[in-house]
């Protein structure tokens, strides 16, 4: 659900205070827990350390990101992978092929 046009975009006021009147090179990474904050044009060029629940993930704000939320670029869940028995067999074949290629390269 989008935010009302009357209210405007949500940008954390503490973030704006931290970057106001400064250059990105001066401050370095700005740590924040405000995942819901939208990226405004003033934030372009800054690096934010967005908290994902465990650690801070560095997000460099670019022009393409304006209007998106900071939390979109710091995933909170770790993707393990899909697969199962068939996936393990494919990985085993791939590993064997790599070993065979290395042995062939050494022999040549």
Buried (B, 14 or more C-beta within 10 A) or exposed (E): EEEEEEEEBEBBEEBEEBBEEEEBEEEEBBEBBBBEBBBBEBBBEBBBBBBBEEEBBEBEBEEEBBEEBBBEBBEEEEEEEEEEEEEEEEEEEEEEEEEEEEEEEEEE
